[in-house]
Each structure stands twice: as C-alpha cells, then as structure tokens.
Amino acid sequence: MFANQHVGWVFLGYPDERLRSWLRPGRVHLFEDARAIAKEEGAPVLFLQLGARSAHWVGAGTVAGLEERWKMFGVHVRCTRVLSPGLPSVPPARPASEGGGPATDLFRVPWENRALASHLGLDGFRSTTPYLDDRRDLRLTAYDLRRLVDLQPGLRALVPP
C-alpha cells in the first residue's frame, strides 16, 4: 500500500452542530455542503465532531450516493456505527511515570492532510491555505489513517480491515 493512497474520508461536524444527532446506524444523511468530487459509493467515512477546545470521533459510515451528477456539492452517507460517548481525537497525555513517550512522538510526525491534523488539535499543523480548512470533507490517506489509529487506538473498531 502506498503511503499517500486514498482510503476514505473524514466528515466534520462543526462546533455549532450536533453531528451525533444526525447519525443513526442504517440511516442515510445528506451532507449538502460536502464536495461530490472523488467520492465513490461504498467509500469509508469517519465522523469527527469539532468542538471549541477539542474534537471527538463520533461514528463511521460509507458513501451511499451523490446528488445529481451535475452538482458540485451533496454527498449521501450511510451511518454504520455511532460511538456514544465519542472518542477523543487525541487521548489525554499520560504522565511520564506511566510511559507517555510513544504518543508524544506522534505529535511530531508529518501528516499528508495538514488540515486534518489541525482539526485534531495538533499544534504546528495549520494549513498554509486557510480557505481549504472550511471544507466539510477531508481526504483520508493510508498514511494518515495509520497516524489516527496510533493516536487513538479506539478507532480500530471503526476502520474497515
């Protein structure tokens, strides 16, 4: 598998939304402001609820379809799993006495999708193109997915094998 191979999407819930209230296993939700380009039916989706101070993983799903072919926006996503409560995007740091080293190293690794790292709350990963940060949907590569699972092992239950 190539490092930058596209494996899915991360759909964001903005701080003023309650993404979890839209999600029910088996239910399809239309994200009217998600870009239809490059989306394929069946592609995996992780749902990340952004907050004022932190972000939480709240579920998973798959792309179920796109709006009319000529439209640039509109993606239907079928929810397959909801996490209640959600998983923190980055678990709280462990004290050094508990061996908190490996997670700390993950804060320094490069990310292919810098906007994703920034939304997770990792310092130093602000995008150099801020207008792209407002996107509802973020491309997820195999490389970044491995980083996500390393940072939050609980995501393994949401990620297809």
C-alpha positions, -999 to +999 in steps of 0.1 A: +000+000+000+014+034-010+018+060+018-005+085+001-031+060-012-066+074-007-086+051+016-116+072+026-130+104+040-134+123+073-166+143+075-166+171+100-193+183+123-188+220+131-188+232+167-223+247+163-238+214+150-247+182+168-234+157+144-243+127+166-280+137+165-279+131+127-263+097+130-283+065+134-270+031+122-285+024+088-297+060+083-286+080+053-278+116+058-273+142+030-243+165+036-253+193+012-220+211+016-197+182+011-179+181-023-191+153-046-158+152-065-138+120-060-165+104-038-173+068-047-202+047-034-190+024-006-160+045+004-155+045+042-162+077+062-152+086+097-172+113+115-153+139+136-172+163+158-153+195+162-156+214+195-145+248+209-115+231+225-113+196+213-126+171+187-142+137+191-147+107+168-185+100+169-190+073+143-184+057+109-202+051+077-199+048+040-207+070+010-242+059-001-245+082-032-241+116-047-265+144-055-274+148-092-244+143-114-241+180-124-240+193-089-207+201-073-219+195-037-240+169-020-230+135-006-253+109+009-236+090+037-250+059+054-241+056+091-229+022+101-218+029+137-223+056+163-200+060+193-216+072+225-198+088+241-174+097+213-136+090+214-113+120+219-094+127+187-062+126+207-063+109+241-052+129+271-015+128+276-003+103+301+022+113+328+059+104+321+057+080+350+032+059+330+054+058+299+037+085+279+065+086+252+051+070+220+021+092+217+042+123+222+063+113+192+032+111+170+026+148+175+058+155+156+053+132+126+044+148+092+008+145+080-003+143+044-035+162+052-024+191+073-060+203+077-069+170+093-040+173+118-051+209+126-087+199+132-074+172+156-058+199+177-022+191+168-001+222+171+020+233+142-002+218+115-022+247+104-028+247+067-010+273+046-042+276+026-068+286+052-097+286+027-094+248+024-099+244+062-136+252+058-144+220+039-168+196+054-150+166+040-113+158+042-094+132+022-080+103+043-049+085+031-035+052+043-006+071+059-028+095+079-052+067+089-022+048+105-014+080+124-050+084+135-051+048+148-017+053+166-031+084+183-065+069+191-063+031+192-101+030+198-106+040+161-096+004+151-132-006+158-144+019+132-119+013+105-125-014+079-098-041+078 
